[in-house]
Amino acid sequence: MTTDVVIAGGGPNGLMLACELSLTGARPLVLERLPAPSREPKANGLLGQVVRMLDHRGLHERLSGSPQPPQPNSAYFMFGAMGLDLSLLEDSPVYTLPVPQHRIVQVLQERAVELGVEIRWGHEVIGLSQDDDAVTVDITGPDGEYRLRTRHLIGADGAHSTTRKLSGIAFPGITYDRMTVRSAHATVPADRVDPATGALNVPGHGTVMPFLPHRTEHGGFSYAPMPGHPPLISTTEWDQPATDATMSLEELRASIRRVLGADVPLGPPDGQGPHVLRRLTGGNTRIAERFTDGRVFLIGDAAHVYAATGGGPGLNLGLQDAINLGWKLAAEIRGSAPPGLLDTYETERRSAAHRMVLSAQAQSALIAPGGDVTGLRELFTELLRDPDTVRRLAELTAGADVRYDMGEPEPHPLTGRFVPDLELHTAAGPVRLAELTRTPPSAERQHAVPLLRPSSGIL
Ligand SMILES: Cc1cc2nc3c(=O)[nH]c(=O)nc-3n(C[C@H](O)[C@H](O)[C@H](O)COP(=O)(O)OP(=O)(O)OC[C@H]3O[C@@H](n4cnc5c(N)ncnc54)[C@H](O)[C@@H]3O)c2cc1C
């Protein structure tokens, strides 16, 4: 046996899993077909429960650059290009961390290396077969092809996952091929931005709030002034003629004119890139038929993808897949996993993925063009004055409504949910629970845990 776990894919989710496994003493090997970490602009940040989970691994501080614990967003968020007024809620479940994906990958890679993970850049998984004891993986690398045996193989190799295809796992779902999304980092004249609210003033149309996608009868428009970058400007339209032309700022300006019926004078982005300038046609919302096949497991985009309807659920789900699978697989490798523990990876994470499919489809329906959708949105606007409705949609968006089944007939309200950020009293003084879960428990700390007393009345 060459290694305990081979992870195909050194994207965010593969690297997160490698860190989780290493913390438990397992020996993961990451194989990444790219010669170096990708700088391709993808996610603009993290949304939802995963922001708090990263705090439980000390990664929130590295990503945010601040020792402060994550703070919920208590102003507003979006659902189907409609505002969720989070100020109606006593405790908002929506957490955001505006960090570009290439930086997330960089931080996870640094952490993995600190933990002793071997990452082989330029090594691509091209074949696999399984027997009762191991998976045999065929790889091509800079020095040619080779083969190794591992107890488990993880497909963290993205939406077009080779691991998923080689394992014969279908990827059913929906393709929204009528939709075209154009996005660019661009500058807008300073006098068009309200310094108090950050809203973009579009003469002839009105104001557009930052980070709140705006729908008209002709499509969608969004203005996202990301910290440290020029604003990210996007449009969504339906039934656009096919084109091979290279995407340009002029194409985005023309699209904005169609959507808003008014011009936004976009200038080229300034500052250091990489800068976004892209046109995406169609989008997929799919869940793998199975997340496991014998000794093979799928995580992240290899297991599920979502059309870009706002909010960015991809990393919220994928990183939590990695955290869910990591400790279970480690227990299996150590021989301490109770029967059936590994099976709970699929049941728990599939239910989370299904909630996101529901969210993506509902949001697609709410942003579609047409007068009937406008009527639906008027009704939704009324419903969104009700704090209970706002809470429900906020929890759905944040992935905070997922409750794992612990098999208890009458579970405590917190059973199966992610633990609140409790402050505990210890002999050394108060400590947040999130600070106690960053390294594996030592024998000394295991003794200390029963002495801890939650200071919150929540339990
Ligand atoms: C334009 C865009 C914007 C997005 N915005 C957001 C957002 O704002 N928020 C959000 O949460 N999500 C967003 N997403 C989704 C997010 O980027 C994905 O969910 C995330 O990248 C998935 O991570 P992953 O590690 O599962 O897969 P990937 O990031 O796809 O990584 C997979 C890795 O596997 C490697 N690989 C592939 N095949 C092999 C092989 N055979 N052998 C070895 N290595 C292989 C690839 O080179 C790649 O590095 C966006 C996506 C796009 C495209």
Ligand as a Chemical Component Dictionary entry (heavy atoms), coordinates in Angstrom:
data_LIG
# 
_chem_comp.id                   LIG 
_chem_comp.type                 NON-POLYMER 
_chem_comp.pdbx_formal_charge   0 
_chem_comp.three_letter_code    LIG 
# 
loop_
_chem_comp_atom.comp_id 
_chem_comp_atom.atom_id 
_chem_comp_atom.alt_atom_id 
_chem_comp_atom.type_symbol 
_chem_comp_atom.charge 
_chem_comp_atom.model_Cartn_x 
_chem_comp_atom.model_Cartn_y 
_chem_comp_atom.model_Cartn_z 
_chem_comp_atom.pdbx_ordinal 
LIG C1  C1  C 0 -17.282 31.813 -12.444 1  
LIG C2  C2  C 0 -17.486 31.098 -11.157 2  
LIG C3  C3  C 0 -17.818 31.821 -10.031 3  
LIG C4  C4  C 0 -18.042 31.150 -8.827  4  
LIG N1  N1  N 0 -18.375 31.876 -7.720  5  
LIG C5  C5  C 0 -18.530 31.238 -6.540  6  
LIG C6  C6  C 0 -18.771 31.972 -5.330  7  
LIG O1  O1  O 0 -18.841 33.213 -5.340  8  
LIG N2  N2  N 0 -18.883 31.281 -4.173  9  
LIG C7  C7  C 0 -18.775 29.919 -4.132  10 
LIG O2  O2  O 0 -18.881 29.328 -3.052  11 
LIG N3  N3  N 0 -18.541 29.204 -5.244  12 
LIG C8  C8  C 0 -18.409 29.834 -6.431  13 
LIG N4  N4  N 0 -18.132 29.103 -7.548  14 
LIG C9  C9  C 0 -18.045 27.654 -7.417  15 
LIG C10 C10 C 0 -16.667 27.253 -6.874  16 
LIG O3  O3  O 0 -15.670 27.864 -7.649  17 
LIG C11 C11 C 0 -16.564 25.737 -6.917  18 
LIG O4  O4  O 0 -17.613 25.205 -6.113  19 
LIG C12 C12 C 0 -15.194 25.261 -6.407  20 
LIG O5  O5  O 0 -14.154 25.604 -7.273  21 
LIG C13 C13 C 0 -15.220 23.744 -6.269  22 
LIG O6  O6  O 0 -13.987 23.332 -5.714  23 
LIG P1  P1  P 0 -13.456 21.841 -5.962  24 
LIG O7  O7  O 0 -12.189 21.758 -5.186  25 
LIG O8  O8  O 0 -14.545 20.876 -5.699  26 
LIG O9  O9  O 0 -13.224 21.769 -7.519  27 
LIG P2  P2  P 0 -12.210 22.679 -8.484  28 
LIG O10 O10 O 0 -12.067 24.007 -7.875  29 
LIG O11 O11 O 0 -12.780 22.519 -9.815  30 
LIG O12 O12 O 0 -10.866 21.912 -8.299  31 
LIG C14 C14 C 0 -10.673 20.642 -8.873  32 
LIG C15 C15 C 0 -9.190  20.469 -9.132  33 
LIG O13 O13 O 0 -8.987  19.151 -9.632  34 
LIG C16 C16 C 0 -8.028  19.196 -10.671 35 
LIG N5  N5  N 0 -8.244  18.002 -11.496 36 
LIG C17 C17 C 0 -9.236  17.775 -12.374 37 
LIG N6  N6  N 0 -9.130  16.549 -12.895 38 
LIG C18 C18 C 0 -8.045  15.969 -12.323 39 
LIG C19 C19 C 0 -7.444  14.692 -12.435 40 
LIG N7  N7  N 0 -7.940  13.748 -13.256 41 
LIG N8  N8  N 0 -6.326  14.422 -11.706 42 
LIG C20 C20 C 0 -5.817  15.380 -10.849 43 
LIG N9  N9  N 0 -6.361  16.606 -10.717 44 
LIG C21 C21 C 0 -7.474  16.899 -11.435 45 
LIG C22 C22 C 0 -8.306  20.502 -11.362 46 
LIG O14 O14 O 0 -7.169  20.956 -12.080 47 
LIG C23 C23 C 0 -8.658  21.407 -10.189 48 
LIG O15 O15 O 0 -7.524  22.090 -9.686  49 
LIG C24 C24 C 0 -17.918 29.743 -8.759  50 
LIG C25 C25 C 0 -17.556 29.007 -9.894  51 
LIG C26 C26 C 0 -17.337 29.684 -11.085 52 
LIG C27 C27 C 0 -16.928 28.897 -12.310 53 
# 
loop_
_chem_comp_bond.comp_id 
_chem_comp_bond.atom_id_1 
_chem_comp_bond.atom_id_2 
_chem_comp_bond.value_order 
_chem_comp_bond.pdbx_ordinal 
LIG C1  C2  SING 1  
LIG C2  C3  SING 2  
LIG C2  C26 DOUB 3  
LIG C3  C4  DOUB 4  
LIG C4  N1  SING 5  
LIG C4  C24 SING 6  
LIG N1  C5  DOUB 7  
LIG C5  C6  SING 8  
LIG C5  C8  SING 9  
LIG C6  O1  DOUB 10 
LIG C6  N2  SING 11 
LIG N2  C7  SING 12 
LIG C7  O2  DOUB 13 
LIG C7  N3  SING 14 
LIG N3  C8  DOUB 15 
LIG C8  N4  SING 16 
LIG N4  C9  SING 17 
LIG N4  C24 SING 18 
LIG C9  C10 SING 19 
LIG C10 O3  SING 20 
LIG C10 C11 SING 21 
LIG C11 O4  SING 22 
LIG C11 C12 SING 23 
LIG C12 O5  SING 24 
LIG C12 C13 SING 25 
LIG C13 O6  SING 26 
LIG O6  P1  SING 27 
LIG P1  O7  DOUB 28 
LIG P1  O8  SING 29 
LIG P1  O9  SING 30 
LIG O9  P2  SING 31 
LIG P2  O10 DOUB 32 
LIG P2  O11 SING 33 
LIG P2  O12 SING 34 
LIG O12 C14 SING 35 
LIG C14 C15 SING 36 
LIG C15 O13 SING 37 
LIG C15 C23 SING 38 
LIG O13 C16 SING 39 
LIG C16 N5  SING 40 
LIG C16 C22 SING 41 
LIG N5  C17 SING 42 
LIG N5  C21 SING 43 
LIG C17 N6  DOUB 44 
LIG N6  C18 SING 45 
LIG C18 C19 SING 46 
LIG C18 C21 DOUB 47 
LIG C19 N7  SING 48 
LIG C19 N8  DOUB 49 
LIG N8  C20 SING 50 
LIG C20 N9  DOUB 51 
LIG N9  C21 SING 52 
LIG C22 O14 SING 53 
LIG C22 C23 SING 54 
LIG C23 O15 SING 55 
LIG C24 C25 DOUB 56 
LIG C25 C26 SING 57 
LIG C26 C27 SING 58 
# 
